[in-house]
Amino acid sequence: MDAVGMARLVREHVGPRQSRCRLGRPQGLPAVERAVTFVLYDAFVVTGAQDDYGSGTSWGFGVVLPGGVSVSSVLSERLTLVEPTREALTRAFDGNDRYVRLRLGREYLEAWEAAQESSR
């Protein structure tokens, strides 16, 4: 799957929880041609890049923290080297979502959801 197809899948699966989905990695991380970046809940940047050193078919995802550090293992669930099947990618997206929701907390998420409702 190329980066354009991955961006489309992010928009389809993650839906309104994501914003600013674009091709490429965020500033401060190594540039990769086949990469996609999006923001979850207006708060955390998630980046995914296609494996450029092996078979070229796998994708890895991670939540980008301050300082450009990327977390690619979330609650003991590894989000790297994900085969590009819809099922595996869905697990990776859901793992990132779960991690971000836990970090944001209920109060923020309730405010975010209320803002989403009022903008409809």
C-alpha positions as CSV (number, residue, x, y, z in Angstrom):
1,M,0.0,0.0,0.0
2,D,1.4,3.4,-0.9
3,A,1.2,6.5,1.3
4,V,-1.8,7.9,-0.6
5,G,-3.7,4.7,0.0
6,M,-2.6,4.7,3.7
7,A,-3.8,8.3,4.1
8,R,-7.2,7.3,2.7
9,L,-7.4,4.4,5.0
10,V,-6.6,6.6,8.0
11,R,-9.4,9.0,7.1
12,E,-11.8,6.1,6.6
13,H,-11.0,4.2,9.8
14,V,-10.1,6.9,12.3
15,G,-12.7,9.4,10.9
16,P,-13.3,12.6,12.8
17,R,-10.9,11.6,15.6
18,Q,-8.1,12.5,13.2
19,S,-7.3,15.8,11.7
20,R,-4.6,17.2,9.5
21,C,-3.8,13.9,7.8
22,R,-1.0,14.5,5.3
23,L,1.7,12.7,3.5
24,G,5.2,12.8,5.0
25,R,6.6,12.7,8.6
26,P,6.4,15.6,11.0
27,Q,9.3,18.0,11.2
28,G,12.1,16.8,13.5
29,L,11.8,13.1,12.4
30,P,13.8,11.6,9.5
31,A,12.2,12.2,6.1
32,V,10.7,9.1,4.4
33,E,9.0,9.1,1.1
34,R,6.3,6.7,2.0
35,A,4.9,8.2,5.2
36,V,1.7,9.6,6.6
37,T,1.1,11.8,9.6
38,F,-2.2,12.7,11.4
39,V,-3.3,14.3,14.7
40,L,-5.6,12.4,17.0
41,Y,-8.1,14.4,19.1
42,D,-6.4,17.6,18.2
43,A,-3.7,16.6,20.7
44,F,-1.2,13.9,19.6
45,V,0.7,13.4,16.4
46,V,0.7,9.9,14.9
47,T,3.1,9.0,12.2
48,G,3.4,5.9,10.0
49,A,6.1,5.0,7.6
50,Q,6.5,2.2,5.1
51,D,9.5,0.0,5.7
52,D,12.3,1.3,3.6
53,Y,15.1,-1.1,4.6
54,G,13.5,-4.5,4.2
55,S,10.7,-5.8,2.1
56,G,9.1,-2.4,1.6
57,T,5.6,-3.8,2.4
58,S,5.3,-3.3,6.1
59,W,4.2,-0.1,7.9
60,G,5.2,1.1,11.3
61,F,3.2,3.6,13.4
62,G,4.0,5.6,16.5
63,V,2.7,8.4,18.7
64,V,5.1,11.4,18.5
65,L,5.9,12.9,21.9
66,P,7.6,16.2,22.6
67,G,11.2,16.3,21.5
68,G,10.5,14.2,18.5
69,V,10.5,10.9,20.3
70,S,8.1,8.4,18.8
71,V,6.4,5.6,20.9
72,S,5.9,2.6,18.7
73,S,5.0,0.1,21.4
74,V,1.8,1.0,23.2
75,L,0.8,-0.9,26.4
76,S,2.9,-3.9,25.3
77,E,1.3,-3.9,21.9
78,R,3.9,-3.4,19.1
79,L,2.8,-1.1,16.3
80,T,5.8,-1.5,14.1
81,L,6.2,-3.7,11.1
82,V,2.5,-4.0,10.6
83,E,1.6,-6.0,7.5
84,P,-0.6,-3.8,5.3
85,T,-3.8,-5.8,5.7
86,R,-7.0,-3.9,6.8
87,E,-7.2,-6.1,9.9
88,A,-3.6,-5.4,11.0
89,L,-3.8,-1.7,10.2
90,T,-7.1,-1.4,12.2
91,R,-5.3,-3.0,15.2
92,A,-2.5,-0.4,14.9
93,F,-4.9,2.5,14.5
94,D,-7.0,1.2,17.5
95,G,-3.8,0.8,19.6
96,N,-2.7,4.4,18.9
97,D,-6.3,5.6,19.7
98,R,-6.3,3.7,23.0
99,Y,-3.0,5.0,24.1
100,V,-3.9,8.6,23.2
101,R,-7.3,8.3,25.0
102,L,-5.6,7.1,28.1
103,R,-3.1,9.9,28.0
104,L,-5.8,12.6,27.5
105,G,-8.2,11.5,30.1
106,R,-12.0,11.6,30.4
107,E,-12.4,15.4,31.0
108,Y,-10.5,16.3,27.8
109,L,-12.2,13.7,25.7
110,E,-15.7,14.8,27.0
111,A,-14.8,18.4,26.0
112,W,-13.5,17.3,22.6
113,E,-16.7,15.3,22.0
114,A,-18.9,18.2,23.0
115,A,-16.9,20.5,20.6
116,Q,-17.5,17.9,17.8
117,E,-21.2,17.8,18.5
118,S,-21.5,21.6,18.6
119,S,-19.7,22.0,15.2
120,R,-22.2,19.7,13.4
